[in-house]
């Protein structure tokens, strides 16, 4: 099994300024519906978002989106078809 390296990107001052209150569910649904649903469907994997509607956090939204997309993509990639 190969490992993919994620390039290190140091934080910049402008990224700290972009920390806002984010509804986590919205980013999970976006990653599922727009980005990863096709990959999951090709492997006959069902994606389900099970997250409280009111779950939110103060964070950098683009970094959250990237992290969730990477996590879900890896879960699909390393799961057996039909799971």
N, C-alpha and C positions, 0 to 999 in steps of 0.2 A: 504494500500500500504506500503510495507516494504522499509526501507532505508538500503543501504549497506554502511558500513564505509570503507573508503580508509585508509589503515594504514599510519600514518605519517612517512615520511622518511626524516630526516634532510639532508640538503645539505652538501656535503663534498667539500673540496678545489679542488679536481680533477674534480668535475663537472663544476666548474666555468671555468676551463681551456678548457672544451670541447664545449664552445660556439662558433658556426660557423655560416656563412651565409647559410640559408636553404631555398630551394624553397618549399613553403607551399603546392602547388598543388601536388607535388610528394608524400608527406606524406598523404594527403587526399586520393589520388588514392590508395596508398598502404593499408591504413586502409579499404577502400571500397572493393578492389578486393581480397586481401589476407585474411582478417580477418573477415569482417562483411557481405559480400555479401550473404553468405549461410544463416545467421540468417534472413536477410531481405527477401530473397527469400521464406523462410519457412513461413513468415507472409504476403507474397504477397505485400511487400513494395518495391518501386523502389528507389534506391539510385542514386543520380545524383551529380557529382562534378561540381560546377559552381564557378570557382575561376580563376582570371586572371593568365595567364601563367607566368607573370613576378613578381608575388607577392613573396617577400622574406623577411626574418627577421634574425637578429642576435640572436640566441638562442641555447639552448641545444636540439639537435635533438632527443635523446631518450625520453626526457621529453615531447617534442611536440608530438611525436608518441603516447605515453601513454595517454596524455590528449585528443588528437583527437579520439583515439580508445574508450576511456571512454565516451566521449560526444556522439559519433555516436551510440555506443552500448546502452546507455541510451535512446537515441531518438527512436531506434528500439524497445527496451523493453517496453517503455511506450506509443508507438503509436498503434492505432487500426490497426488490420489486413486490408490490402488493401489500406492503406493510402499512 
